[in-house]
Amino acid sequence: MSTTPTCAQKAPYPVAVEAGKDYWWCACGNSKNQPFCDGSHKGGPFVPSKFTATESKTVYFCGCKSSGNGALCDGTHKSL
């Protein structure tokens, strides 16, 4: 098993989230339902990360799976 996540894409995923709703971000990069978890991580070292929206707005979920900001993009994809 690799200890490095798969880069799903070198750009963030813009998602309109709803206040109070939970979202499970794919940390392994193998989900077919990016940027969200579909269980593809099972048997590997990665687990999904829970993101709870505090307000209804568009957020940018990390697509490269290397963000230092957890589920949200911090621009790391620009240096890959």
mmJSON file of the N, C-alpha and C atoms, coordinates in Angstrom:
{"data_MODEL":{"atom_site":{
"group_PDB":["ATOM","ATOM","ATOM","ATOM","ATOM","ATOM","ATOM","ATOM","ATOM","ATOM","ATOM","ATOM","ATOM","ATOM","ATOM","ATOM","ATOM","ATOM","ATOM","ATOM","ATOM","ATOM","ATOM","ATOM","ATOM","ATOM","ATOM","ATOM","ATOM","ATOM","ATOM","ATOM","ATOM","ATOM","ATOM","ATOM","ATOM","ATOM","ATOM","ATOM","ATOM","ATOM","ATOM","ATOM","ATOM","ATOM","ATOM","ATOM","ATOM","ATOM","ATOM","ATOM","ATOM","ATOM","ATOM","ATOM","ATOM","ATOM","ATOM","ATOM","ATOM","ATOM","ATOM","ATOM","ATOM","ATOM","ATOM","ATOM","ATOM","ATOM","ATOM","ATOM","ATOM","ATOM","ATOM","ATOM","ATOM","ATOM","ATOM","ATOM","ATOM","ATOM","ATOM","ATOM","ATOM","ATOM","ATOM","ATOM","ATOM","ATOM","ATOM","ATOM","ATOM","ATOM","ATOM","ATOM","ATOM","ATOM","ATOM","ATOM","ATOM","ATOM","ATOM","ATOM","ATOM","ATOM","ATOM","ATOM","ATOM","ATOM","ATOM","ATOM","ATOM","ATOM","ATOM","ATOM","ATOM","ATOM","ATOM","ATOM","ATOM","ATOM","ATOM","ATOM","ATOM","ATOM","ATOM","ATOM","ATOM","ATOM","ATOM","ATOM","ATOM","ATOM","ATOM","ATOM","ATOM","ATOM","ATOM","ATOM","ATOM","ATOM","ATOM","ATOM","ATOM","ATOM","ATOM","ATOM","ATOM","ATOM","ATOM","ATOM","ATOM","ATOM","ATOM","ATOM","ATOM","ATOM","ATOM","ATOM","ATOM","ATOM","ATOM","ATOM","ATOM","ATOM","ATOM","ATOM","ATOM","ATOM","ATOM","ATOM","ATOM","ATOM","ATOM","ATOM","ATOM","ATOM","ATOM","ATOM","ATOM","ATOM","ATOM","ATOM","ATOM","ATOM","ATOM","ATOM","ATOM","ATOM","ATOM","ATOM","ATOM","ATOM","ATOM","ATOM","ATOM","ATOM","ATOM","ATOM","ATOM","ATOM","ATOM","ATOM","ATOM","ATOM","ATOM","ATOM","ATOM","ATOM","ATOM","ATOM","ATOM","ATOM","ATOM","ATOM","ATOM","ATOM","ATOM","ATOM","ATOM","ATOM","ATOM","ATOM","ATOM","ATOM","ATOM","ATOM","ATOM","ATOM","ATOM","ATOM","ATOM","ATOM","ATOM","ATOM","ATOM","ATOM","ATOM","ATOM"],
"id":[1,2,3,4,5,6,7,8,9,10,11,12,13,14,15,16,17,18,19,20,21,22,23,24,25,26,27,28,29,30,31,32,33,34,35,36,37,38,39,40,41,42,43,44,45,46,47,48,49,50,51,52,53,54,55,56,57,58,59,60,61,62,63,64,65,66,67,68,69,70,71,72,73,74,75,76,77,78,79,80,81,82,83,84,85,86,87,88,89,90,91,92,93,94,95,96,97,98,99,100,101,102,103,104,105,106,107,108,109,110,111,112,113,114,115,116,117,118,119,120,121,122,123,124,125,126,127,128,129,130,131,132,133,134,135,136,137,138,139,140,141,142,143,144,145,146,147,148,149,150,151,152,153,154,155,156,157,158,159,160,161,162,163,164,165,166,167,168,169,170,171,172,173,174,175,176,177,178,179,180,181,182,183,184,185,186,187,188,189,190,191,192,193,194,195,196,197,198,199,200,201,202,203,204,205,206,207,208,209,210,211,212,213,214,215,216,217,218,219,220,221,222,223,224,225,226,227,228,229,230,231,232,233,234,235,236,237,238,239,240],
"type_symbol":["N","C","C","N","C","C","N","C","C","N","C","C","N","C","C","N","C","C","N","C","C","N","C","C","N","C","C","N","C","C","N","C","C","N","C","C","N","C","C","N","C","C","N","C","C","N","C","C","N","C","C","N","C","C","N","C","C","N","C","C","N","C","C","N","C","C","N","C","C","N","C","C","N","C","C","N","C","C","N","C","C","N","C","C","N","C","C","N","C","C","N","C","C","N","C","C","N","C","C","N","C","C","N","C","C","N","C","C","N","C","C","N","C","C","N","C","C","N","C","C","N","C","C","N","C","C","N","C","C","N","C","C","N","C","C","N","C","C","N","C","C","N","C","C","N","C","C","N","C","C","N","C","C","N","C","C","N","C","C","N","C","C","N","C","C","N","C","C","N","C","C","N","C","C","N","C","C","N","C","C","N","C","C","N","C","C","N","C","C","N","C","C","N","C","C","N","C","C","N","C","C","N","C","C","N","C","C","N","C","C","N","C","C","N","C","C","N","C","C","N","C","C","N","C","C","N","C","C","N","C","C","N","C","C","N","C","C","N","C","C"],
"label_atom_id":["N","CA","C","N","CA","C","N","CA","C","N","CA","C","N","CA","C","N","CA","C","N","CA","C","N","CA","C","N","CA","C","N","CA","C","N","CA","C","N","CA","C","N","CA","C","N","CA","C","N","CA","C","N","CA","C","N","CA","C","N","CA","C","N","CA","C","N","CA","C","N","CA","C","N","CA","C","N","CA","C","N","CA","C","N","CA","C","N","CA","C","N","CA","C","N","CA","C","N","CA","C","N","CA","C","N","CA","C","N","CA","C","N","CA","C","N","CA","C","N","CA","C","N","CA","C","N","CA","C","N","CA","C","N","CA","C","N","CA","C","N","CA","C","N","CA","C","N","CA","C","N","CA","C","N","CA","C","N","CA","C","N","CA","C","N","CA","C","N","CA","C","N","CA","C","N","CA","C","N","CA","C","N","CA","C","N","CA","C","N","CA","C","N","CA","C","N","CA","C","N","CA","C","N","CA","C","N","CA","C","N","CA","C","N","CA","C","N","CA","C","N","CA","C","N","CA","C","N","CA","C","N","CA","C","N","CA","C","N","CA","C","N","CA","C","N","CA","C","N","CA","C","N","CA","C","N","CA","C","N","CA","C","N","CA","C","N","CA","C","N","CA","C","N","CA","C","N","CA","C"],
"label_alt_id":[null,null,null,null,null,null,null,null,null,null,null,null,null,null,null,null,null,null,null,null,null,null,null,null,null,null,null,null,null,null,null,null,null,null,null,null,null,null,null,null,null,null,null,null,null,null,null,null,null,null,null,null,null,null,null,null,null,null,null,null,null,null,null,null,null,null,null,null,null,null,null,null,null,null,null,null,null,null,null,null,null,null,null,null,null,null,null,null,null,null,null,null,null,null,null,null,null,null,null,null,null,null,null,null,null,null,null,null,null,null,null,null,null,null,null,null,null,null,null,null,null,null,null,null,null,null,null,null,null,null,null,null,null,null,null,null,null,null,null,null,null,null,null,null,null,null,null,null,null,null,null,null,null,null,null,null,null,null,null,null,null,null,null,null,null,null,null,null,null,null,null,null,null,null,null,null,null,null,null,null,null,null,null,null,null,null,null,null,null,null,null,null,null,null,null,null,null,null,null,null,null,null,null,null,null,null,null,null,null,null,null,null,null,null,null,null,null,null,null,null,null,null,null,null,null,null,null,null,null,null,null,null,null,null,null,null,null,null,null,null],
"label_comp_id":["MET","MET","MET","SER","SER","SER","THR","THR","THR","THR","THR","THR","PRO","PRO","PRO","THR","THR","THR","CYS","CYS","CYS","ALA","ALA","ALA","GLN","GLN","GLN","LYS","LYS","LYS","ALA","ALA","ALA","PRO","PRO","PRO","TYR","TYR","TYR","PRO","PRO","PRO","VAL","VAL","VAL","ALA","ALA","ALA","VAL","VAL","VAL","GLU","GLU","GLU","ALA","ALA","ALA","GLY","GLY","GLY","LYS","LYS","LYS","ASP","ASP","ASP","TYR","TYR","TYR","TRP","TRP","TRP","TRP","TRP","TRP","CYS","CYS","CYS","ALA","ALA","ALA","CYS","CYS","CYS","GLY","GLY","GLY","ASN","ASN","ASN","SER","SER","SER","LYS","LYS","LYS","ASN","ASN","ASN","GLN","GLN","GLN","PRO","PRO","PRO","PHE","PHE","PHE","CYS","CYS","CYS","ASP","ASP","ASP","GLY","GLY","GLY","SER","SER","SER","HIS","HIS","HIS","LYS","LYS","LYS","GLY","GLY","GLY","GLY","GLY","GLY","PRO","PRO","PRO","PHE","PHE","PHE","VAL","VAL","VAL","PRO","PRO","PRO","SER","SER","SER","LYS","LYS","LYS","PHE","PHE","PHE","THR","THR","THR","ALA","ALA","ALA","THR","THR","THR","GLU","GLU","GLU","SER","SER","SER","LYS","LYS","LYS","THR","THR","THR","VAL","VAL","VAL","TYR","TYR","TYR","PHE","PHE","PHE","CYS","CYS","CYS","GLY","GLY","GLY","CYS","CYS","CYS","LYS","LYS","LYS","SER","SER","SER","SER","SER","SER","GLY","GLY","GLY","ASN","ASN","ASN","GLY","GLY","GLY","ALA","ALA","ALA","LEU","LEU","LEU","CYS","CYS","CYS","ASP","ASP","ASP","GLY","GLY","GLY","THR","THR","THR","HIS","HIS","HIS","LYS","LYS","LYS","SER","SER","SER","LEU","LEU","LEU"],
"label_asym_id":["A","A","A","A","A","A","A","A","A","A","A","A","A","A","A","A","A","A","A","A","A","A","A","A","A","A","A","A","A","A","A","A","A","A","A","A","A","A","A","A","A","A","A","A","A","A","A","A","A","A","A","A","A","A","A","A","A","A","A","A","A","A","A","A","A","A","A","A","A","A","A","A","A","A","A","A","A","A","A","A","A","A","A","A","A","A","A","A","A","A","A","A","A","A","A","A","A","A","A","A","A","A","A","A","A","A","A","A","A","A","A","A","A","A","A","A","A","A","A","A","A","A","A","A","A","A","A","A","A","A","A","A","A","A","A","A","A","A","A","A","A","A","A","A","A","A","A","A","A","A","A","A","A","A","A","A","A","A","A","A","A","A","A","A","A","A","A","A","A","A","A","A","A","A","A","A","A","A","A","A","A","A","A","A","A","A","A","A","A","A","A","A","A","A","A","A","A","A","A","A","A","A","A","A","A","A","A","A","A","A","A","A","A","A","A","A","A","A","A","A","A","A","A","A","A","A","A","A","A","A","A","A","A","A","A","A","A","A","A","A"],
"label_entity_id":["1","1","1","1","1","1","1","1","1","1","1","1","1","1","1","1","1","1","1","1","1","1","1","1","1","1","1","1","1","1","1","1","1","1","1","1","1","1","1","1","1","1","1","1","1","1","1","1","1","1","1","1","1","1","1","1","1","1","1","1","1","1","1","1","1","1","1","1","1","1","1","1","1","1","1","1","1","1","1","1","1","1","1","1","1","1","1","1","1","1","1","1","1","1","1","1","1","1","1","1","1","1","1","1","1","1","1","1","1","1","1","1","1","1","1","1","1","1","1","1","1","1","1","1","1","1","1","1","1","1","1","1","1","1","1","1","1","1","1","1","1","1","1","1","1","1","1","1","1","1","1","1","1","1","1","1","1","1","1","1","1","1","1","1","1","1","1","1","1","1","1","1","1","1","1","1","1","1","1","1","1","1","1","1","1","1","1","1","1","1","1","1","1","1","1","1","1","1","1","1","1","1","1","1","1","1","1","1","1","1","1","1","1","1","1","1","1","1","1","1","1","1","1","1","1","1","1","1","1","1","1","1","1","1","1","1","1","1","1","1"],
"label_seq_id":[1,1,1,2,2,2,3,3,3,4,4,4,5,5,5,6,6,6,7,7,7,8,8,8,9,9,9,10,10,10,11,11,11,12,12,12,13,13,13,14,14,14,15,15,15,16,16,16,17,17,17,18,18,18,19,19,19,20,20,20,21,21,21,22,22,22,23,23,23,24,24,24,25,25,25,26,26,26,27,27,27,28,28,28,29,29,29,30,30,30,31,31,31,32,32,32,33,33,33,34,34,34,35,35,35,36,36,36,37,37,37,38,38,38,39,39,39,40,40,40,41,41,41,42,42,42,43,43,43,44,44,44,45,45,45,46,46,46,47,47,47,48,48,48,49,49,49,50,50,50,51,51,51,52,52,52,53,53,53,54,54,54,55,55,55,56,56,56,57,57,57,58,58,58,59,59,59,60,60,60,61,61,61,62,62,62,63,63,63,64,64,64,65,65,65,66,66,66,67,67,67,68,68,68,69,69,69,70,70,70,71,71,71,72,72,72,73,73,73,74,74,74,75,75,75,76,76,76,77,77,77,78,78,78,79,79,79,80,80,80],
"pdbx_PDB_ins_code":[null,null,null,null,null,null,null,null,null,null,null,null,null,null,null,null,null,null,null,null,null,null,null,null,null,null,null,null,null,null,null,null,null,null,null,null,null,null,null,null,null,null,null,null,null,null,null,null,null,null,null,null,null,null,null,null,null,null,null,null,null,null,null,null,null,null,null,null,null,null,null,null,null,null,null,null,null,null,null,null,null,null,null,null,null,null,null,null,null,null,null,null,null,null,null,null,null,null,null,null,null,null,null,null,null,null,null,null,null,null,null,null,null,null,null,null,null,null,null,null,null,null,null,null,null,null,null,null,null,null,null,null,null,null,null,null,null,null,null,null,null,null,null,null,null,null,null,null,null,null,null,null,null,null,null,null,null,null,null,null,null,null,null,null,null,null,null,null,null,null,null,null,null,null,null,null,null,null,null,null,null,null,null,null,null,null,null,null,null,null,null,null,null,null,null,null,null,null,null,null,null,null,null,null,null,null,null,null,null,null,null,null,null,null,null,null,null,null,null,null,null,null,null,null,null,null,null,null,null,null,null,null,null,null,null,null,null,null,null,null],
"Cartn_x":[0.825,0.0,0.87,0.539,1.271,0.875,1.845,1.563,1.4,1.387,1.17,-0.189,-1.045,-2.351,-2.234,-3.207,-3.289,-3.798,-3.129,-3.578,-4.766,-5.956,-7.163,-7.161,-6.72,-6.562,-5.729,-5.044,-4.193,-4.962,-6.114,-6.967,-7.991,-8.514,-9.539,-10.891,-11.765,-13.147,-14.046,-14.646,-15.588,-16.914,-17.385,-18.624,-19.478,-20.749,-21.701,-22.153,-21.744,-22.095,-23.25,-23.952,-25.087,-24.716,-25.055,-24.764,-25.301,-24.465,-24.862,-24.734,-24.433,-24.327,-22.886,-22.736,-21.431,-21.068,-19.795,-19.255,-18.026,-17.877,-16.745,-15.803,-14.692,-13.699,-12.808,-12.61,-11.738,-10.283,-9.582,-8.174,-7.221,-7.714,-6.833,-6.652,-7.64,-7.58,-8.143,-8.633,-9.115,-10.629,-11.365,-12.821,-13.27,-14.313,-14.915,-15.924,-16.099,-17.069,-16.344,-15.236,-14.427,-15.248,-15.008,-13.959,-14.392,-15.488,-16.042,-15.696,-15.722,-15.38,-16.455,-15.996,-16.919,-16.501,-15.565,-15.112,-13.894,-13.33,-12.183,-10.937,-10.878,-9.717,-9.62,-10.672,-10.714,-9.527,-8.864,-7.691,-6.397,-6.493,-5.301,-5.099,-4.069,-3.726,-4.544,-5.408,-6.147,-7.578,-8.072,-9.469,-10.038,-11.331,-11.93,-11.912,-11.976,-11.972,-13.351,-13.907,-15.231,-15.098,-15.893,-15.981,-17.422,-17.618,-18.958,-19.059,-19.999,-20.177,-20.785,-20.144,-20.655,-21.593,-21.501,-22.404,-22.594,-23.66,-23.924,-23.116,-22.206,-21.344,-20.58,-19.776,-18.915,-17.57,-17.138,-15.808,-15.025,-13.714,-12.843,-12.131,-12.623,-12.029,-10.762,-9.748,-8.463,-8.631,-8.045,-8.089,-6.78,-5.666,-4.365,-4.079,-4.876,-4.777,-3.497,-2.886,-1.644,-1.752,-2.941,-3.145,-2.738,-2.123,-1.797,-2.982,-4.084,-5.293,-6.411,-6.029,-7.017,-7.818,-9.133,-10.017,-10.045,-9.69,-9.779,-8.459,-8.562,-7.392,-6.59,-5.253,-4.369,-3.395,-3.616,-2.776,-1.578,-1.432,-0.301,-0.211,-1.343,-1.347,-0.5,-0.3,0.466,1.948,2.426,3.839,4.1,3.069,3.249,3.712],
"Cartn_y":[-1.194,0.0,1.26,2.194,3.449,4.362,5.109,6.08,7.485,7.552,8.812,8.746,9.752,9.715,9.93,9.447,9.661,11.074,11.785,13.131,12.968,13.333,13.202,14.228,15.445,16.489,17.617,18.367,19.459,20.779,20.738,21.921,21.596,22.629,22.371,22.062,21.485,21.211,22.258,23.165,24.112,23.404,23.527,22.869,23.847,23.978,24.791,23.939,24.328,23.567,24.246,23.451,23.952,24.012,25.108,25.291,24.121,23.594,22.515,21.125,21.011,19.703,19.189,17.865,17.225,16.712,16.839,16.357,15.515,14.366,13.478,13.549,14.251,14.481,13.256,12.844,11.717,12.127,11.4,11.684,10.816,9.692,8.767,9.157,9.838,10.244,9.225,8.088,7.019,6.968,7.799,7.802,8.151,7.497,7.819,8.952,9.429,10.478,11.713,12.084,13.209,14.49,15.307,15.185,14.389,13.674,12.986,11.5,10.939,9.538,8.598,7.505,6.435,5.082,5.115,3.894,3.259,3.879,3.311,3.167,3.876,3.841,2.557,1.781,0.602,-0.323,-0.698,-1.553,-0.774,0.534,1.377,2.274,3.105,3.953,5.242,5.52,6.785,6.629,7.669,7.723,9.059,9.124,10.387,11.407,12.661,13.761,14.421,14.577,15.199,16.722,17.33,18.791,19.169,20.003,20.486,21.943,22.244,23.62,24.488,25.595,26.528,27.55,27.696,28.594,28.07,28.477,28.083,28.991,28.388,29.142,28.156,28.646,27.794,27.664,26.42,26.153,25.37,25.344,24.689,23.516,22.301,21.094,20.748,20.306,19.942,18.791,18.924,17.877,17.106,17.729,17.064,16.155,16.287,15.466,15.733,16.908,17.264,18.567,19.118,20.387,20.288,21.323,21.404,21.914,22.164,22.719,21.668,20.389,19.321,19.206,19.195,18.997,20.193,21.359,22.567,22.903,23.394,23.739,24.873,24.705,25.777,26.215,25.739,26.121,25.208,24.147,23.229,22.667,22.473,21.904,22.729,24.0,24.865,24.497,23.808,23.437,21.963,21.249,19.824,19.635],
"Cartn_z":[0.0,0.0,0.0,-0.827,-0.899,0.259,0.745,1.799,1.213,-0.112,-0.808,-1.506,-1.277,-1.939,-3.446,-4.178,-5.615,-5.878,-6.765,-7.143,-8.089,-7.619,-8.45,-9.581,-9.276,-10.288,-9.688,-10.546,-10.076,-10.064,-9.429,-9.278,-8.194,-7.542,-6.526,-7.152,-6.342,-6.746,-6.084,-6.847,-6.242,-5.956,-4.72,-4.311,-3.516,-3.893,-3.122,-1.941,-0.732,0.468,1.201,2.008,2.779,4.254,4.907,6.324,7.142,8.048,8.93,8.338,7.05,6.402,6.472,6.644,6.672,5.289,4.954,3.688,4.018,3.367,3.607,2.42,2.607,1.566,1.386,0.16,-0.174,0.053,0.916,1.204,0.384,-0.157,-0.883,-2.346,-2.915,-4.315,-5.282,-4.774,-5.661,-5.841,-5.139,-5.238,-6.654,-7.106,-8.412,-8.248,-7.013,-6.691,-6.151,-6.784,-6.306,-6.206,-5.194,-4.187,-2.957,-3.074,-1.91,-1.886,-0.698,-0.469,-1.007,-1.634,-2.062,-1.473,-0.505,0.14,-0.508,-1.526,-2.24,-1.364,-0.261,0.636,1.448,1.508,2.387,2.139,3.225,3.151,3.011,2.907,2.76,3.963,3.92,5.062,5.176,4.214,4.21,4.699,5.335,5.77,5.333,5.043,4.622,5.752,5.361,6.319,6.322,7.509,7.641,7.599,6.75,6.671,6.962,7.964,8.3,7.892,7.022,6.544,7.647,7.911,8.918,8.303,6.975,6.259,4.844,4.206,2.818,1.903,1.146,0.232,-0.632,-1.553,-2.36,-1.661,-1.47,-0.921,-1.963,-1.794,-2.763,-2.095,-2.394,-1.839,-2.614,-1.893,-2.485,-3.476,-4.64,-5.654,-5.754,-5.325,-5.433,-4.243,-3.177,-1.963,-1.179,-1.386,-0.695,0.085,0.189,0.887,2.35,2.856,4.273,5.062,4.366,4.966,5.017,5.113,5.179,3.902,4.035,2.894,1.939,2.435,1.618,0.932,-0.279,-1.082,-0.437,-0.452,0.017,-1.074,-2.298,-3.427,-3.66,-2.88,-3.036,-4.446,-5.11,-6.469,-7.451,-7.168,-8.07,-8.108,-7.064,-6.992,-7.328,-7.775,-8.101,-9.528],
"occupancy":[1.0,1.0,1.0,1.0,1.0,1.0,1.0,1.0,1.0,1.0,1.0,1.0,1.0,1.0,1.0,1.0,1.0,1.0,1.0,1.0,1.0,1.0,1.0,1.0,1.0,1.0,1.0,1.0,1.0,1.0,1.0,1.0,1.0,1.0,1.0,1.0,1.0,1.0,1.0,1.0,1.0,1.0,1.0,1.0,1.0,1.0,1.0,1.0,1.0,1.0,1.0,1.0,1.0,1.0,1.0,1.0,1.0,1.0,1.0,1.0,1.0,1.0,1.0,1.0,1.0,1.0,1.0,1.0,1.0,1.0,1.0,1.0,1.0,1.0,1.0,1.0,1.0,1.0,1.0,1.0,1.0,1.0,1.0,1.0,1.0,1.0,1.0,1.0,1.0,1.0,1.0,1.0,1.0,1.0,1.0,1.0,1.0,1.0,1.0,1.0,1.0,1.0,1.0,1.0,1.0,1.0,1.0,1.0,1.0,1.0,1.0,1.0,1.0,1.0,1.0,1.0,1.0,1.0,1.0,1.0,1.0,1.0,1.0,1.0,1.0,1.0,1.0,1.0,1.0,1.0,1.0,1.0,1.0,1.0,1.0,1.0,1.0,1.0,1.0,1.0,1.0,1.0,1.0,1.0,1.0,1.0,1.0,1.0,1.0,1.0,1.0,1.0,1.0,1.0,1.0,1.0,1.0,1.0,1.0,1.0,1.0,1.0,1.0,1.0,1.0,1.0,1.0,1.0,1.0,1.0,1.0,1.0,1.0,1.0,1.0,1.0,1.0,1.0,1.0,1.0,1.0,1.0,1.0,1.0,1.0,1.0,1.0,1.0,1.0,1.0,1.0,1.0,1.0,1.0,1.0,1.0,1.0,1.0,1.0,1.0,1.0,1.0,1.0,1.0,1.0,1.0,1.0,1.0,1.0,1.0,1.0,1.0,1.0,1.0,1.0,1.0,1.0,1.0,1.0,1.0,1.0,1.0,1.0,1.0,1.0,1.0,1.0,1.0,1.0,1.0,1.0,1.0,1.0,1.0,1.0,1.0,1.0,1.0,1.0,1.0],
"B_iso_or_equiv":[0.0,0.0,0.0,0.0,0.0,0.0,0.0,0.0,0.0,0.0,0.0,0.0,0.0,0.0,0.0,0.0,0.0,0.0,0.0,0.0,0.0,0.0,0.0,0.0,0.0,0.0,0.0,0.0,0.0,0.0,0.0,0.0,0.0,0.0,0.0,0.0,0.0,0.0,0.0,0.0,0.0,0.0,0.0,0.0,0.0,0.0,0.0,0.0,0.0,0.0,0.0,0.0,0.0,0.0,0.0,0.0,0.0,0.0,0.0,0.0,0.0,0.0,0.0,0.0,0.0,0.0,0.0,0.0,0.0,0.0,0.0,0.0,0.0,0.0,0.0,0.0,0.0,0.0,0.0,0.0,0.0,0.0,0.0,0.0,0.0,0.0,0.0,0.0,0.0,0.0,0.0,0.0,0.0,0.0,0.0,0.0,0.0,0.0,0.0,0.0,0.0,0.0,0.0,0.0,0.0,0.0,0.0,0.0,0.0,0.0,0.0,0.0,0.0,0.0,0.0,0.0,0.0,0.0,0.0,0.0,0.0,0.0,0.0,0.0,0.0,0.0,0.0,0.0,0.0,0.0,0.0,0.0,0.0,0.0,0.0,0.0,0.0,0.0,0.0,0.0,0.0,0.0,0.0,0.0,0.0,0.0,0.0,0.0,0.0,0.0,0.0,0.0,0.0,0.0,0.0,0.0,0.0,0.0,0.0,0.0,0.0,0.0,0.0,0.0,0.0,0.0,0.0,0.0,0.0,0.0,0.0,0.0,0.0,0.0,0.0,0.0,0.0,0.0,0.0,0.0,0.0,0.0,0.0,0.0,0.0,0.0,0.0,0.0,0.0,0.0,0.0,0.0,0.0,0.0,0.0,0.0,0.0,0.0,0.0,0.0,0.0,0.0,0.0,0.0,0.0,0.0,0.0,0.0,0.0,0.0,0.0,0.0,0.0,0.0,0.0,0.0,0.0,0.0,0.0,0.0,0.0,0.0,0.0,0.0,0.0,0.0,0.0,0.0,0.0,0.0,0.0,0.0,0.0,0.0,0.0,0.0,0.0,0.0,0.0,0.0],
"pdbx_formal_charge":[null,null,null,null,null,null,null,null,null,null,null,null,null,null,null,null,null,null,null,null,null,null,null,null,null,null,null,null,null,null,null,null,null,null,null,null,null,null,null,null,null,null,null,null,null,null,null,null,null,null,null,null,null,null,null,null,null,null,null,null,null,null,null,null,null,null,null,null,null,null,null,null,null,null,null,null,null,null,null,null,null,null,null,null,null,null,null,null,null,null,null,null,null,null,null,null,null,null,null,null,null,null,null,null,null,null,null,null,null,null,null,null,null,null,null,null,null,null,null,null,null,null,null,null,null,null,null,null,null,null,null,null,null,null,null,null,null,null,null,null,null,null,null,null,null,null,null,null,null,null,null,null,null,null,null,null,null,null,null,null,null,null,null,null,null,null,null,null,null,null,null,null,null,null,null,null,null,null,null,null,null,null,null,null,null,null,null,null,null,null,null,null,null,null,null,null,null,null,null,null,null,null,null,null,null,null,null,null,null,null,null,null,null,null,null,null,null,null,null,null,null,null,null,null,null,null,null,null,null,null,null,null,null,null,null,null,null,null,null,null],
"auth_seq_id":[1,1,1,2,2,2,3,3,3,4,4,4,5,5,5,6,6,6,7,7,7,8,8,8,9,9,9,10,10,10,11,11,11,12,12,12,13,13,13,14,14,14,15,15,15,16,16,16,17,17,17,18,18,18,19,19,19,20,20,20,21,21,21,22,22,22,23,23,23,24,24,24,25,25,25,26,26,26,27,27,27,28,28,28,29,29,29,30,30,30,31,31,31,32,32,32,33,33,33,34,34,34,35,35,35,36,36,36,37,37,37,38,38,38,39,39,39,40,40,40,41,41,41,42,42,42,43,43,43,44,44,44,45,45,45,46,46,46,47,47,47,48,48,48,49,49,49,50,50,50,51,51,51,52,52,52,53,53,53,54,54,54,55,55,55,56,56,56,57,57,57,58,58,58,59,59,59,60,60,60,61,61,61,62,62,62,63,63,63,64,64,64,65,65,65,66,66,66,67,67,67,68,68,68,69,69,69,70,70,70,71,71,71,72,72,72,73,73,73,74,74,74,75,75,75,76,76,76,77,77,77,78,78,78,79,79,79,80,80,80],
"auth_comp_id":["MET","MET","MET","SER","SER","SER","THR","THR","THR","THR","THR","THR","PRO","PRO","PRO","THR","THR","THR","CYS","CYS","CYS","ALA","ALA","ALA","GLN","GLN","GLN","LYS","LYS","LYS","ALA","ALA","ALA","PRO","PRO","PRO","TYR","TYR","TYR","PRO","PRO","PRO","VAL","VAL","VAL","ALA","ALA","ALA","VAL","VAL","VAL","GLU","GLU","GLU","ALA","ALA","ALA","GLY","GLY","GLY","LYS","LYS","LYS","ASP","ASP","ASP","TYR","TYR","TYR","TRP","TRP","TRP","TRP","TRP","TRP","CYS","CYS","CYS","ALA","ALA","ALA","CYS","CYS","CYS","GLY","GLY","GLY","ASN","ASN","ASN","SER","SER","SER","LYS","LYS","LYS","ASN","ASN","ASN","GLN","GLN","GLN","PRO","PRO","PRO","PHE","PHE","PHE","CYS","CYS","CYS","ASP","ASP","ASP","GLY","GLY","GLY","SER","SER","SER","HIS","HIS","HIS","LYS","LYS","LYS","GLY","GLY","GLY","GLY","GLY","GLY","PRO","PRO","PRO","PHE","PHE","PHE","VAL","VAL","VAL","PRO","PRO","PRO","SER","SER","SER","LYS","LYS","LYS","PHE","PHE","PHE","THR","THR","THR","ALA","ALA","ALA","THR","THR","THR","GLU","GLU","GLU","SER","SER","SER","LYS","LYS","LYS","THR","THR","THR","VAL","VAL","VAL","TYR","TYR","TYR","PHE","PHE","PHE","CYS","CYS","CYS","GLY","GLY","GLY","CYS","CYS","CYS","LYS","LYS","LYS","SER","SER","SER","SER","SER","SER","GLY","GLY","GLY","ASN","ASN","ASN","GLY","GLY","GLY","ALA","ALA","ALA","LEU","LEU","LEU","CYS","CYS","CYS","ASP","ASP","ASP","GLY","GLY","GLY","THR","THR","THR","HIS","HIS","HIS","LYS","LYS","LYS","SER","SER","SER","LEU","LEU","LEU"],
"auth_asym_id":["A","A","A","A","A","A","A","A","A","A","A","A","A","A","A","A","A","A","A","A","A","A","A","A","A","A","A","A","A","A","A","A","A","A","A","A","A","A","A","A","A","A","A","A","A","A","A","A","A","A","A","A","A","A","A","A","A","A","A","A","A","A","A","A","A","A","A","A","A","A","A","A","A","A","A","A","A","A","A","A","A","A","A","A","A","A","A","A","A","A","A","A","A","A","A","A","A","A","A","A","A","A","A","A","A","A","A","A","A","A","A","A","A","A","A","A","A","A","A","A","A","A","A","A","A","A","A","A","A","A","A","A","A","A","A","A","A","A","A","A","A","A","A","A","A","A","A","A","A","A","A","A","A","A","A","A","A","A","A","A","A","A","A","A","A","A","A","A","A","A","A","A","A","A","A","A","A","A","A","A","A","A","A","A","A","A","A","A","A","A","A","A","A","A","A","A","A","A","A","A","A","A","A","A","A","A","A","A","A","A","A","A","A","A","A","A","A","A","A","A","A","A","A","A","A","A","A","A","A","A","A","A","A","A","A","A","A","A","A","A"],
"auth_atom_id":["N","CA","C","N","CA","C","N","CA","C","N","CA","C","N","CA","C","N","CA","C","N","CA","C","N","CA","C","N","CA","C","N","CA","C","N","CA","C","N","CA","C","N","CA","C","N","CA","C","N","CA","C","N","CA","C","N","CA","C","N","CA","C","N","CA","C","N","CA","C","N","CA","C","N","CA","C","N","CA","C","N","CA","C","N","CA","C","N","CA","C","N","CA","C","N","CA","C","N","CA","C","N","CA","C","N","CA","C","N","CA","C","N","CA","C","N","CA","C","N","CA","C","N","CA","C","N","CA","C","N","CA","C","N","CA","C","N","CA","C","N","CA","C","N","CA","C","N","CA","C","N","CA","C","N","CA","C","N","CA","C","N","CA","C","N","CA","C","N","CA","C","N","CA","C","N","CA","C","N","CA","C","N","CA","C","N","CA","C","N","CA","C","N","CA","C","N","CA","C","N","CA","C","N","CA","C","N","CA","C","N","CA","C","N","CA","C","N","CA","C","N","CA","C","N","CA","C","N","CA","C","N","CA","C","N","CA","C","N","CA","C","N","CA","C","N","CA","C","N","CA","C","N","CA","C","N","CA","C","N","CA","C","N","CA","C","N","CA","C","N","CA","C","N","CA","C","N","CA","C"],
"pdbx_PDB_model_num":[1,1,1,1,1,1,1,1,1,1,1,1,1,1,1,1,1,1,1,1,1,1,1,1,1,1,1,1,1,1,1,1,1,1,1,1,1,1,1,1,1,1,1,1,1,1,1,1,1,1,1,1,1,1,1,1,1,1,1,1,1,1,1,1,1,1,1,1,1,1,1,1,1,1,1,1,1,1,1,1,1,1,1,1,1,1,1,1,1,1,1,1,1,1,1,1,1,1,1,1,1,1,1,1,1,1,1,1,1,1,1,1,1,1,1,1,1,1,1,1,1,1,1,1,1,1,1,1,1,1,1,1,1,1,1,1,1,1,1,1,1,1,1,1,1,1,1,1,1,1,1,1,1,1,1,1,1,1,1,1,1,1,1,1,1,1,1,1,1,1,1,1,1,1,1,1,1,1,1,1,1,1,1,1,1,1,1,1,1,1,1,1,1,1,1,1,1,1,1,1,1,1,1,1,1,1,1,1,1,1,1,1,1,1,1,1,1,1,1,1,1,1,1,1,1,1,1,1,1,1,1,1,1,1,1,1,1,1,1,1]
}}}
